[in-house]
Amino acid sequence: MGKVRIYQPSKTALQSGKGKTKKWLMEFETKDPMLACSLMGWVTSQDTSQQLHLTFSSLREAISFAKEKGLIYTVCNPTQISSPPKSYGINFTCSRIRGC
């Protein structure tokens, strides 16, 4: 039986929108230890299932797929970061002149 992790990816620092954060991802956990190649310095493993990333449109679909295939799954709930709405005019205000 394989172990999988189901999560929603977070927004990257280089990304302004939240387009790629709507989908749910399923990643397989590796069984073999990661070994460093002494010649090139790359990290390798004999387990190729860690290269597989499955995408689902909802959490329910991901869980039903894992149950159907007999996989042990862990759901990592996404952290919600809220940012207050900003106005373009705030860039040009000066608190020293307005006295705020």
PAMISE-823670 format. One record per atom (N, C-alpha, C, CB): residue number from 1; residue in one letter; x negated, y, z negated. Coordinates in pm, whole numbers, plus 50000, padded with zeros to 5 digits. Glycine has a CB too. Layout:
N
resi, resn, X, Y, Z
NUM, A, X, Y, Z;
...
This chain:
100
resi, resn, X, Y, Z
1, M, 49917, 49882, 50000;
1, M, 50000, 50000, 50000;
1, M, 49913, 50123, 50000;
1, M, 50094, 50000, 49880;
2, G, 49948, 50218, 50083;
2, G, 49873, 50342, 50089;
2, G, 49935, 50450, 50002;
2, G, 49866, 50390, 50232;
3, K, 49852, 50542, 49963;
3, K, 49898, 50656, 49885;
3, K, 49895, 50779, 49975;
3, K, 49812, 50677, 49758;
4, V, 50001, 50857, 49969;
4, V, 50009, 50978, 50049;
4, V, 50044, 51097, 49960;
4, V, 50112, 50962, 50162;
5, R, 50011, 51214, 50010;
5, R, 50042, 51339, 49942;
5, R, 50128, 51421, 50036;
5, R, 49913, 51416, 49899;
6, I, 50244, 51467, 49988;
6, I, 50336, 51548, 50067;
6, I, 50334, 51689, 50010;
6, I, 50481, 51487, 50066;
7, Y, 50310, 51787, 50096;
7, Y, 50301, 51926, 50050;
7, Y, 50334, 52021, 50162;
7, Y, 50161, 51955, 49994;
8, Q, 50359, 52147, 50125;
8, Q, 50374, 52256, 50220;
8, Q, 50244, 52335, 50219;
8, Q, 50497, 52346, 50185;
9, P, 50183, 52358, 50335;
9, P, 50056, 52432, 50336;
9, P, 50078, 52577, 50297;
9, P, 49990, 52423, 50473;
10, S, 49978, 52634, 50234;
10, S, 49986, 52774, 50195;
10, S, 49935, 52863, 50307;
10, S, 49906, 52800, 50065;
11, K, 49965, 52989, 50298;
11, K, 49922, 53086, 50397;
11, K, 49773, 53110, 50381;
11, K, 50002, 53218, 50384;
12, T, 49700, 53113, 50490;
12, T, 49557, 53139, 50483;
12, T, 49532, 53288, 50467;
12, T, 49486, 53085, 50607;
13, A, 49413, 53323, 50427;
13, A, 49378, 53463, 50407;
13, A, 49371, 53540, 50538;
13, A, 49246, 53474, 50334;
14, L, 49344, 53472, 50648;
14, L, 49334, 53538, 50777;
14, L, 49467, 53549, 50849;
14, L, 49236, 53465, 50863;
15, Q, 49572, 53504, 50787;
15, Q, 49701, 53495, 50851;
15, Q, 49796, 53597, 50786;
15, Q, 49758, 53352, 50841;
16, S, 49861, 53678, 50865;
16, S, 49952, 53776, 50807;
16, S, 50093, 53722, 50797;
16, S, 49951, 53903, 50889;
17, G, 50134, 53635, 50887;
17, G, 50268, 53579, 50884;
17, G, 50274, 53449, 50809;
17, G, 50318, 53559, 51024;
18, K, 50395, 53397, 50795;
18, K, 50415, 53271, 50722;
18, K, 50469, 53162, 50815;
18, K, 50511, 53291, 50605;
19, G, 50430, 53166, 50941;
19, G, 50484, 53074, 51041;
19, G, 50447, 52929, 51020;
19, G, 50438, 53116, 51175;
20, K, 50326, 52901, 50978;
20, K, 50280, 52763, 50963;
20, K, 50306, 52707, 50823;
20, K, 50133, 52753, 50995;
21, T, 50376, 52782, 50742;
21, T, 50401, 52737, 50606;
21, T, 50540, 52678, 50589;
21, T, 50383, 52851, 50510;
22, K, 50617, 52667, 50694;
22, K, 50754, 52616, 50685;
22, K, 50760, 52463, 50691;
22, K, 50838, 52675, 50797;
23, K, 50665, 52401, 50755;
23, K, 50665, 52255, 50772;
23, K, 50608, 52186, 50649;
23, K, 50584, 52216, 50895;
24, W, 50640, 52059, 50635;
24, W, 50585, 51975, 50528;
24, W, 50483, 51882, 50589;
24, W, 50697, 51894, 50455;
25, L, 50368, 51867, 50524;
25, L, 50261, 51782, 50572;
25, L, 50246, 51659, 50485;
25, L, 50129, 51859, 50577;
26, M, 50208, 51549, 50546;
26, M, 50178, 51426, 50474;
26, M, 50035, 51387, 50507;
26, M, 50279, 51312, 50512;
27, E, 49954, 51371, 50403;
27, E, 49814, 51331, 50420;
27, E, 49790, 51204, 50341;
27, E, 49718, 51443, 50374;
28, F, 49713, 51116, 50399;
28, F, 49677, 50991, 50332;
28, F, 49557, 51014, 50243;
28, F, 49648, 50880, 50435;
29, E, 49561, 50956, 50125;
29, E, 49446, 50965, 50035;
29, E, 49347, 50857, 50071;
29, E, 49490, 50951, 49886;
30, T, 49220, 50891, 50070;
30, T, 49116, 50798, 50111;
30, T, 49088, 50694, 50003;
30, T, 48987, 50874, 50146;
31, K, 49053, 50575, 50046;
31, K, 49021, 50466, 49954;
31, K, 48870, 50454, 49934;
31, K, 49078, 50333, 50005;
32, D, 48796, 50485, 50039;
32, D, 48651, 50470, 50035;
32, D, 48586, 50599, 49986;
32, D, 48596, 50432, 50173;
33, P, 48471, 50588, 49923;
33, P, 48402, 50710, 49880;
33, P, 48344, 50784, 50000;
33, P, 48289, 50676, 49779;
34, M, 48330, 50913, 49986;
34, M, 48270, 50995, 50090;
34, M, 48119, 50986, 50078;
34, M, 48319, 51143, 50081;
35, L, 48051, 50957, 50187;
35, L, 47907, 50941, 50188;
35, L, 47844, 51051, 50272;
35, L, 47866, 50802, 50241;
36, A, 47737, 51110, 50224;
36, A, 47667, 51214, 50298;
36, A, 47561, 51150, 50386;
36, A, 47603, 51316, 50201;
37, C, 47559, 51190, 50513;
37, C, 47460, 51142, 50608;
37, C, 47329, 51216, 50581;
37, C, 47507, 51161, 50756;
38, S, 47221, 51142, 50559;
38, S, 47094, 51206, 50524;
38, S, 47032, 51279, 50643;
38, S, 46997, 51102, 50470;
39, L, 47062, 51236, 50764;
39, L, 47001, 51297, 50881;
39, L, 47068, 51430, 50917;
39, L, 47008, 51202, 50999;
40, M, 47201, 51431, 50927;
40, M, 47273, 51550, 50972;
40, M, 47338, 51629, 50859;
40, M, 47377, 51511, 51071;
41, G, 47361, 51563, 50745;
41, G, 47425, 51631, 50635;
41, G, 47577, 51626, 50640;
41, G, 47382, 51773, 50631;
42, W, 47634, 51551, 50735;
42, W, 47778, 51540, 50746;
42, W, 47830, 51445, 50639;
42, W, 47819, 51491, 50885;
43, V, 47954, 51463, 50603;
43, V, 48019, 51374, 50507;
43, V, 48107, 51279, 50586;
43, V, 48103, 51455, 50401;
44, T, 48088, 51149, 50564;
44, T, 48162, 51048, 50640;
44, T, 48227, 50949, 50546;
44, T, 48071, 50975, 50738;
45, S, 48317, 50871, 50602;
45, S, 48385, 50766, 50529;
45, S, 48424, 50657, 50628;
45, S, 48509, 50820, 50453;
46, Q, 48439, 50536, 50580;
46, Q, 48481, 50426, 50666;
46, Q, 48633, 50423, 50684;
46, Q, 48433, 50294, 50607;
47, D, 48705, 50494, 50598;
47, D, 48851, 50497, 50603;
47, D, 48894, 50608, 50698;
47, D, 48911, 50519, 50460;
48, T, 48955, 50571, 50812;
48, T, 48995, 50670, 50911;
48, T, 49136, 50724, 50888;
48, T, 48986, 50610, 51049;
49, S, 49206, 50674, 50789;
49, S, 49343, 50722, 50766;
49, S, 49344, 50865, 50712;
49, S, 49415, 50629, 50668;
50, Q, 49233, 50914, 50659;
50, Q, 49229, 51051, 50609;
50, Q, 49232, 51153, 50722;
50, Q, 49106, 51072, 50523;
51, Q, 49211, 51109, 50844;
51, Q, 49215, 51200, 50959;
51, Q, 49357, 51220, 51010;
51, Q, 49126, 51146, 51071;
52, L, 49451, 51142, 50958;
52, L, 49589, 51146, 51004;
52, L, 49671, 51243, 50920;
52, L, 49652, 51005, 50999;
53, H, 49732, 51341, 50985;
53, H, 49819, 51439, 50919;
53, H, 49953, 51435, 50990;
53, H, 49756, 51584, 50921;
54, L, 50058, 51399, 50919;
54, L, 50192, 51394, 50977;
54, L, 50269, 51518, 50937;
54, L, 50266, 51267, 50933;
55, T, 50347, 51573, 51030;
55, T, 50424, 51694, 51006;
55, T, 50572, 51661, 51007;
55, T, 50390, 51802, 51112;
56, F, 50645, 51716, 50910;
56, F, 50789, 51696, 50899;
56, F, 50856, 51832, 50882;
56, F, 50824, 51602, 50781;
57, S, 50980, 51841, 50928;
57, S, 51051, 51968, 50917;
57, S, 51116, 51989, 50781;
57, S, 51155, 51978, 51025;
58, S, 51133, 51881, 50705;
58, S, 51192, 51896, 50571;
58, S, 51128, 51795, 50475;
58, S, 51347, 51876, 50576;
59, L, 51144, 51823, 50348;
59, L, 51091, 51734, 50246;
59, L, 51164, 51601, 50247;
59, L, 51101, 51798, 50107;
60, R, 51294, 51605, 50271;
60, R, 51375, 51483, 50274;
60, R, 51328, 51386, 50382;
60, R, 51523, 51518, 50297;
61, E, 51292, 51439, 50499;
61, E, 51241, 51355, 50607;
61, E, 51108, 51290, 50569;
61, E, 51225, 51436, 50735;
62, A, 51022, 51365, 50505;
62, A, 50891, 51312, 50466;
62, A, 50906, 51202, 50361;
62, A, 50802, 51425, 50412;
63, I, 50994, 51222, 50264;
63, I, 51014, 51121, 50160;
63, I, 51078, 50996, 50218;
63, I, 51099, 51176, 50046;
64, S, 51175, 51012, 50306;
64, S, 51239, 50894, 50366;
64, S, 51141, 50816, 50453;
64, S, 51361, 50935, 50449;
65, F, 51050, 50886, 50522;
65, F, 50948, 50817, 50602;
65, F, 50855, 50737, 50512;
65, F, 50868, 50918, 50685;
66, A, 50814, 50797, 50400;
66, A, 50723, 50728, 50308;
66, A, 50791, 50605, 50247;
66, A, 50677, 50824, 50196;
67, K, 50918, 50617, 50211;
67, K, 50991, 50503, 50155;
67, K, 51009, 50393, 50260;
67, K, 51127, 50547, 50101;
68, E, 51036, 50433, 50383;
68, E, 51057, 50337, 50491;
68, E, 50931, 50256, 50519;
68, E, 51102, 50410, 50617;
69, K, 50816, 50321, 50511;
69, K, 50689, 50253, 50538;
69, K, 50629, 50188, 50414;
69, K, 50590, 50352, 50596;
70, G, 50691, 50204, 50298;
70, G, 50642, 50143, 50175;
70, G, 50520, 50212, 50118;
70, G, 50609, 49999, 50200;
71, L, 50512, 50343, 50134;
71, L, 50397, 50420, 50085;
71, L, 50428, 50479, 49948;
71, L, 50361, 50532, 50184;
72, I, 50326, 50488, 49866;
72, I, 50339, 50555, 49737;
72, I, 50311, 50703, 49763;
72, I, 50240, 50494, 49629;
73, Y, 50407, 50789, 49728;
73, Y, 50393, 50930, 49762;
73, Y, 50392, 51018, 49639;
73, Y, 50505, 50973, 49855;
74, T, 50326, 51132, 49653;
74, T, 50322, 51236, 49551;
74, T, 50362, 51366, 49619;
74, T, 50181, 51247, 49484;
75, V, 50460, 51435, 49562;
75, V, 50507, 51561, 49618;
75, V, 50443, 51676, 49540;
75, V, 50663, 51571, 49614;
76, C, 50372, 51761, 49609;
76, C, 50311, 51879, 49549;
76, C, 50399, 51998, 49585;
76, C, 50163, 51900, 49597;
77, N, 50465, 52055, 49485;
77, N, 50554, 52168, 49510;
77, N, 50473, 52292, 49543;
77, N, 50645, 52193, 49389;
78, P, 50521, 52369, 49642;
78, P, 50446, 52490, 49680;
78, P, 50462, 52600, 49577;
78, P, 50492, 52539, 49817;
79, T, 50360, 52680, 49565;
79, T, 50367, 52797, 49477;
79, T, 50425, 52913, 49556;
79, T, 50227, 52833, 49418;
80, Q, 50521, 52980, 49498;
80, Q, 50585, 53093, 49565;
80, Q, 50518, 53222, 49521;
80, Q, 50737, 53097, 49533;
81, I, 50461, 53293, 49615;
81, I, 50398, 53421, 49587;
81, I, 50487, 53529, 49648;
81, I, 50252, 53427, 49646;
82, S, 50532, 53618, 49565;
82, S, 50618, 53725, 49615;
82, S, 50539, 53855, 49618;
82, S, 50746, 53740, 49526;
83, S, 50557, 53926, 49726;
83, S, 50494, 54056, 49738;
83, S, 50603, 54160, 49756;
83, S, 50391, 54060, 49856;
84, P, 50592, 54272, 49688;
84, P, 50697, 54374, 49700;
84, P, 50696, 54435, 49839;
84, P, 50678, 54483, 49594;
85, P, 50811, 54476, 49888;
85, P, 50813, 54541, 50020;
85, P, 50735, 54672, 50017;
85, P, 50959, 54568, 50065;
86, K, 50662, 54696, 50124;
86, K, 50577, 54815, 50131;
86, K, 50625, 54905, 50243;
86, K, 50429, 54776, 50152;
87, S, 50595, 55031, 50230;
87, S, 50631, 55130, 50330;
87, S, 50504, 55181, 50397;
87, S, 50713, 55246, 50267;
88, Y, 50515, 55211, 50524;
88, Y, 50401, 55263, 50598;
88, Y, 50360, 55401, 50547;
88, Y, 50432, 55269, 50747;
89, G, 50454, 55478, 50498;
89, G, 50426, 55612, 50450;
89, G, 50343, 55616, 50325;
89, G, 50553, 55683, 50426;
90, I, 50338, 55508, 50250;
90, I, 50258, 55503, 50128;
90, I, 50109, 55518, 50160;
90, I, 50282, 55370, 50053;
91, N, 50068, 55479, 50279;
91, N, 49927, 55491, 50318;
91, N, 49882, 55637, 50321;
91, N, 49905, 55428, 50455;
92, F, 49974, 55732, 50338;
92, F, 49937, 55871, 50356;
92, F, 49971, 55959, 50235;
92, F, 50006, 55926, 50478;
93, T, 50023, 55899, 50129;
93, T, 50055, 55980, 50011;
93, T, 49931, 55994, 49924;
93, T, 50170, 55917, 49930;
94, C, 49921, 56103, 49856;
94, C, 49810, 56127, 49768;
94, C, 49868, 56157, 49630;
94, C, 49720, 56244, 49819;
95, S, 49834, 56078, 49532;
95, S, 49892, 56095, 49400;
95, S, 49843, 56222, 49332;
95, S, 49859, 55975, 49313;
96, R, 49728, 56274, 49372;
96, R, 49675, 56397, 49310;
96, R, 49756, 56519, 49352;
96, R, 49528, 56416, 49347;
97, I, 49802, 56522, 49476;
97, I, 49878, 56638, 49524;
97, I, 50020, 56635, 49469;
97, I, 49880, 56641, 49678;
98, R, 50081, 56516, 49467;
98, R, 50218, 56505, 49424;
98, R, 50230, 56512, 49272;
98, R, 50278, 56375, 49475;
99, G, 50124, 56489, 49200;
99, G, 50128, 56494, 49056;
99, G, 50185, 56370, 48991;
99, G, 50207, 56611, 49013;
100, C, 50189, 56259, 49061;
100, C, 50242, 56134, 49006;
100, C, 50134, 56057, 48933;
100, C, 50302, 56048, 49116;
